[in-house]
Amino acid sequence: MSLQEIYQLARPLWTVWIFLVFLGIVAWAFWPKNKAKLEEHGSIPLNDD
């Protein structure tokens, strides 16, 4: 098995892997337990020092 053949087999798997990571991040961001913490972080730019 040459390096080119390995590349041809692995190339579609990267798309699936990146998509699964993206879905994991979205699920984490919208998880109800994280809502208060993320809203607090989102208001940081609006806070006056």
N, C-alpha and C positions, 0 to 999 in steps of 0.2 A: 504494500500500500504506500503510495507516494504522498508527499506533502500536499500536492495539488488535490488528490482525492480526499484527503482528510479535510482540507479547506472546503471542498464542495459539500461534504457531509455536515460540517459544523456551521456553515454560513446560515442556513435557515434556523438553526437552534438559537443563535444569538438574538434573532428577532423575537422568538418566543420568550427567551430569558428576559430581555429588556421589557417586553410587554407585561410579563408577570411581576417584575420589580415595580413598574409603573402602577399596576393595579394594587399592589401591596401598599405603596405610598399613599395612593388615593384612599384606600380603605382605612389606613391609619389616620389620615387627616380628618376623615368624616366620622370616625368612631366616637360615639357619644361621651366616652370617658375623657377624651382629649379636648373636648370643646372649650372648656373654661380656660385651660392653659394656652391653647392656640389663639383664642380671642384676646387674651392678655398680651401675648406676643405681637399680635396684629395691631394693637393700639399703641405700641411703643413709639412709632414715628409721630403720633399725635400728642404725645406728652410734652409739656413745656418744662424745661429745667429751671 
